[in-house]
Amino acid sequence: MSFSANLAITSAVTRLYQAFPYPAYPLWARLRWQEGYLGASLFASHLRAEVGLGVSDTPLGCDQREILVAGSGEVAPYILRCWEPFDRHLTLVDVARRSLNRARWRLFRPWFPPSRFLCVDLEAGLNRDATLYGHADAFGVLHHIAAPDRAISALGQRVAPGGTLRVMVYNHWARSWIHHLSRAFQLLELDPYLLQDRHAARALLQHLAADAPPIGAKLRAMGPAMLANDARLVDTFFHPREVRLPLTKWMAWFREAGFTPLGLFDRYGELDHWQNPLWHMPDAAALDRQAQSGHFAGNWEFWLAKEGSQSSGPANVKQAWLRRRLRLLSPPLGWFSFAETETIQMPLRQRLWSCYVNHLTHCGPSQLGHLTRLVTFRALQRLVRLGAVLPLQIEDAALRSALAQPLAGGSEPHFWDHSAKLGGSATEQWVRERMATLPRADRGTVESCVMARLERAQTAT
């Protein structure tokens, strides 16, 4: 890709996030930062020590105190800063100054140590930066970059030996229906920067939700904020850059950069019929087949590690302070949103959370011990898959091995075998009225293309 093409993509992405900082939560909103436990460098360090290198007596520490948040947005910096011990230094990289300004406001707390803010494209920023990072977080950013292969190569240079990386990239197989709707919006000449066109996009989605049950089900699964929040609407359906690659290609780039995969997070329990993917990283080609067949609709969330060693150090006072602060919170809601765990009573939930916090911060007793007898085996399996229980918290090696086994049978595919006919529907009428407002000579052809896209979006995964 030429330099001018790269610049055009970066400029378009910058413009989008400058206008619509994601996820655009109110600045005064009280965030449940304990929900961000998976992004903590402490979690990645334990995963590397206990899963990636085999179970050992002492989890590896992190000699490198620098933490990189790539494509930070406005909310992740605050959540990760709450999770990191205060001797860790955060570097926040984003292309949109407005997002960084909002992040700066959220981090304006007298007890937070200062963070470094870089308003720059990720690849360019890493190439100019001499810092070595012990952990990097690249959640939802690489698929929006002009040259993700070069950005991954730069990450490989900047993550220290023995360091860790958390990544989320889109599962493009599961986003086919979004791609069809995005193309329909383009054909209808809807401009996301115009308020009336955003209202028009919402109106079309509302008509589709009523006339096309498959699309209605998918929109409901995304939550009401999809239509209410401008940032989410634009980020989903109007993004100027979305790299559509199979997981095998992403993994090949990471391996070339010197990273080894550790585990994958199965957010919605779609891989319950497989070994725990958080403890046993599945084969990328098998995961791609699972997604292509409609049996996996989540995004790819996984951890990687650089080759090399890090010496472990004793728990320090700041980590003990972090432990005390964490124990005052309730555990993440996601731990108890599954059928296997929702019946666990609050006192036991809090004890599980206390053990987890102790383990993560190297402070106090962390093994579950007799608590494993108070929780059903299936509930414990679910907690293990959610990262709520790490291997060294289970003393019995046989139980640890059993917990990693499949939890249930195969998942149901996420595509629909049929679609509703949109001819004569309110959706078709809306499209026809919209086309009448456009000064085009080929209205009939374009209208047919739009309706074809909307039809195809129903049966796409």
C-alpha positions, -999 to 999 in steps of 0.1 A, spaced: 0 0 0 14 34 -10 22 61 15 -6 83 3 -31 55 7 -19 49 43 -21 86 50 -57 87 36 -68 58 58 -52 72 89 -67 106 83 -102 91 78 -99 70 110 -86 101 129 -116 122 117 -140 95 128 -127 92 164 -122 129 167 -159 134 160 -171 103 178 -148 93 207 -155 57 215 -174 45 235 -186 80 245 -196 72 280 -205 103 301 -175 118 317 -192 117 351 -202 80 347 -192 57 375 -173 29 357 -172 -7 371 -135 -10 365 -133 -44 380 -149 -57 348 -117 -49 330 -97 -76 349 -87 -93 316 -67 -62 305 -45 -61 335 -8 -68 331 -10 -89 363 -35 -112 346 -14 -116 315 17 -123 336 0 -151 355 -14 -165 323 21 -166 308 36 -182 339 9 -207 347 -4 -216 312 22 -205 286 52 -219 303 36 -247 322 25 -246 358 53 -235 381 56 -227 418 60 -189 414 43 -168 387 67 -146 368 69 -110 378 73 -81 354 107 -64 354 96 -39 327 73 -14 345 61 2 313 26 -6 300 14 3 265 -22 9 257 -25 10 219 -56 27 204 -65 36 240 -98 54 233 -113 73 262 -123 47 288 -97 19 287 -69 41 302 -89 47 334 -99 11 338 -64 -2 333 -49 25 355 -71 13 383 -59 -22 378 -22 -15 376 1 -11 406 12 25 409 48 16 401 37 8 365 38 36 340 11 38 313 18 51 278 -15 58 259 -14 60 221 -44 71 200 -48 90 167 -77 112 181 -67 141 203 -103 144 216 -102 108 228 -70 114 246 -83 146 262 -113 127 276 -90 99 288 -68 126 304 -98 140 323 -108 106 336 -72 100 348 -71 134 366 -71 119 401 -46 130 428 -38 94 437 -30 83 401 6 86 389 11 106 357 6 88 324 22 95 290 -1 105 261 9 101 225 -14 114 198 0 95 168 -6 66 145 4 34 163 31 22 139 47 57 136 46 61 174 62 27 181 89 33 155 99 66 171 97 53 207 127 36 223 107 23 253 106 -14 261 72 -25 274 65 -53 298 29 -55 287 9 -41 258 -29 -39 253 -41 -37 217 -78 -42 221 -99 -34 190 -73 -13 172 -52 -34 148 -81 -41 123 -85 -3 119 -48 4 110 -37 10 74 -9 -15 77 -15 -39 106 14 -62 96 39 -34 101 22 -23 134 25 -59 147 62 -60 137 67 -27 156 50 -42 186 74 -71 184 102 -46 186 88 -27 216 75 -55 238 103 -67 260 116 -103 261 93 -122 284 66 -95 280 29 -100 272 4 -87 247 -34 -88 248 -52 -84 215 -87 -82 201 -93 -82 164 -126 -86 146 -140 -120 136 -148 -110 101 -168 -141 94 -193 -131 120 -195 -95 107 -208 -104 72 -242 -90 80 -227 -57 92 -206 -55 60 -238 -58 39 -256 -31 59 -226 -8 57 -226 -12 19 -263 -5 18 -257 27 38 -230 38 13 -253 32 -16 -280 53 1 -253 80 5 -258 83 42 -231 106 58 -223 97 94 -212 133 101 -247 146 93 -272 144 121 -301 138 98 -283 109 81 -275 93 114 -313 95 122 -320 80 87 -296 51 94 -314 45 127 -348 46 110 -337 20 84 -323 -3 112 -356 0 131 -376 -9 100 -352 -39 94 -356 -50 130 -393 -52 125 -394 -67 89 -364 -90 91 -363 -112 123 -327 -124 117 -314 -88 117 -337 -78 145 -323 -106 167 -287 -95 160 -295 -59 168 -311 -68 200 -281 -89 210 -259 -58 205 -281 -39 231 -301 -7 230 -270 14 230 -264 5 194 -292 28 183 -290 53 211 -252 59 211 -238 78 181 -203 65 187 -214 29 186 -236 33 156 -209 50 135 -181 27 147 -202 -3 137 -217 6 104 -197 36 90 -161 29 99 -137 39 71 -113 11 78 -119 -25 87 -93 -52 79 -110 -84 70 -86 -113 76 -88 -149 89 -73 -156 123 -46 -177 106 -32 -146 89 -32 -126 121 -15 -154 140 11 -157 112 20 -120 116 23 -123 154 46 -154 151 68 -135 126 71 -107 152 83 -131 178 51 -137 198 38 -171 210 0 -174 216 -11 -183 252 -48 -185 253 -81 -173 238 -111 -159 257 -144 -175 249 -166 -146 260 -200 -162 252 -193 -199 258 -193 -208 222 -163 -232 225 -177 -252 255 -173 -284 235 -136 -277 233 -108 -279 259 -107 -247 278 -92 -223 252 -78 -200 279 -55 -227 291 -50 -245 258 -48 -221 228 -68 -237 199 -55 -241 164 -61 -209 144 -73 -228 113 -98 -248 134 -111 -216 150 -115 -200 115 -135 -231 104 -157 -228 135 -164 -191 127 -169 -196 90 -195 -223 97 -215 -199 119 -206 -216 152 -185 -188 167 -197 -152 165 -175 -135 191 -144 -115 183 -109 -129 186 -96 -120 221 -63 -136 229 -30 -132 248 5 -137 234 40 -136 250 75 -127 237 102 -153 242 126 -146 271 126 -147 308 116 -123 336 126 -127 372 99 -126 398 101 -102 426 83 -100 460 50 -84 463 54 -47 471 34 -23 492 17 -8 462 4 -42 452 -8 -48 487 -26 -15 485 -42 -25 452 -53 -58 468 -71 -39 496 -88 -16 471 -99 -45 449 -114 -65 478 -137 -36 486 -154 -41 452 -179 -67 442 -167 -93 417 -172 -88 379 -208 -94 368 -198 -115 339 -185 -143 362 -221 -150 373 -241 -143 341 -240 -180 330 -265 -207 340 -237 -227 358 -227 -197 380 -258 -175 385 -270 -195 415 -238 -190 435 -247 -169 466 -232 -135 472 -210 -145 503 -194 -173 482 -190 -149 452 -171 -125 474 -148 -153 488 -140 -164 453 -132 -128 444 -110 -124 474 -90 -155 465 -86 -143 429 -74 -108 441 -49 -124 465 -36 -146 437 -33 -118 412 -14 -94 435 8 -121 452 -7 -110 486 -23 -134 510 -38 -169 506 -50 -175 470 -57 -212 466 -93 -221 466 -89 -251 489 -122 -261 504 -141 -236 483 -139 -260 454 -163 -283 474 -188 -254 478 -191 -248 441 -204 -274 416 -179 -288 392 -196 -273 362 -197 -238 378 -159 -242 385 -153 -251 349 -172 -220 338 -152 -198 362 -119 -213 349 -130 -205 313 -138 -169 323 -103 -164 338 -119 -161 373 -98 -191 385 -62 -195 374 -43 -229 374 -22 -224 405 -53 -216 426 -62 -253 422 -40 -275 444 -51 -309 431 -34 -316 397 -60 -341 387 -88 -316 394 -69 -289 375 -67 -312 345 -104 -322 347 -114 -285 348 -98 -279 315 -119 -305 297 -150 -296 275 -179 -283 294 -208 -291 270 -218 -303 236 -214 -284 203 -228 -249 199 -256 -240 176 -247 -220 144 -255 -183 144 -268 -180 109 -305 -182 98 -316 -208 73 -344 -185 60 -350 -148 56 -380 -126 54 -390 -112 20 -387 -74 21 -407 -67 -10 -437 -45 -1 -424 -40 34 -419 -8 53 -382 -12 47 -386 -12 10 -409 18 12 -383 37 33 -355 28 8 -377 40 -21 -384 73 -4 -347 78 4 -337 71 -32 -363 97 -44 -343 124 -26 -310 115 -44 -301 132 -77 -292 100 -95 -301 88 -129 -296 51 -119 -320 51 -90 -337 18 -100 -304 0 -102 -291 14 -69 -324 6 -52 -322 -30 -64 -286 -33 -51 -296 -19 -17 -325 -43 -13 -302 -72 -24 -277 -62 3 -305 -61 29 -318 -95 19 -283 -110 20 -276 -95 55 -304 -117 69 -287 -150 61 -251 -139 66 -234 -151 98 
